[in-house]
């Protein structure tokens, strides 16, 4: 089974990788106004 590689030429992919390496805190706002706070630790393809 072949695995897809991340396309690091995409700015969004590089941005997420930087956030992961820096341990940057992120907040995700869900449609119903619920918020999830945390840190990214992994990026899948």
C-alpha positions in Angstrom: 0.0 0.0 0.0 1.4 3.4 -1.1 1.3 6.3 1.4 0.8 9.9 0.3 3.3 12.5 1.3 2.5 15.9 2.6 2.9 18.6 -0.1 5.2 21.0 1.8 5.0 23.4 -1.1 1.6 24.4 0.2 1.7 27.3 2.6 -1.0 25.8 4.9 1.0 22.6 5.3 4.1 24.5 6.2 2.2 26.7 8.6 0.7 23.7 10.5 4.2 22.1 10.6 5.6 25.3 12.2 2.8 25.4 14.8 3.5 21.8 15.7 7.3 22.4 16.0 6.8 25.6 18.1 4.2 24.0 20.3 1.8 26.9 19.6 -1.5 26.9 21.5 -4.5 26.9 19.2 -8.2 27.4 19.6 -10.8 25.8 17.3 -14.3 27.3 17.4 -17.1 24.9 16.5 -20.3 26.1 14.8 -22.3 26.0 18.0 -19.8 28.4 19.7 -18.1 25.6 21.6 -14.3 26.1 21.7 -11.5 23.5 21.9 -8.1 24.7 23.1 -5.0 22.7 22.8 -1.7 22.1 21.0 -1.1 20.3 17.7 1.1 17.3 17.9 0.7 15.6 14.6 -0.3 16.2 11.0 -1.7 13.5 8.8 -1.8 13.6 5.0 
